[in-house]
């Protein structure tokens, strides 16, 4: 699944890392 996270603060980056860990394609903006 492709996921875009708006707001790459601490919470956004941690969330993105967790989603990428389980196999998602993550784009942080």
N, C-alpha and C positions, 0 to 999 in steps of 0.2 A: 504494500500500500504506500502511496506517496503522501507525505505529511508535510505541510508548511506551517512553521511556527513564527508568528509575528511577535517581535520583542525578544531579542537575544540576550536578555539579562541573565542573572544566575538561574532563575527558575526555568526560563526557556531553554537554556543550554543543557541543564540537567534532564529536563523532560525529553529533549531531542536525543540526548545520549541514551536514555532508557529505551526510547522507541527504536533507535537504530540498532540497539543490542538485540532486539527480538526480530530483526530482519526487515524493518521498514526503511524506505528511502526518505530521508529527512532533509528539509531545506529550512535553515534558520535565517530570517530576514530581520 
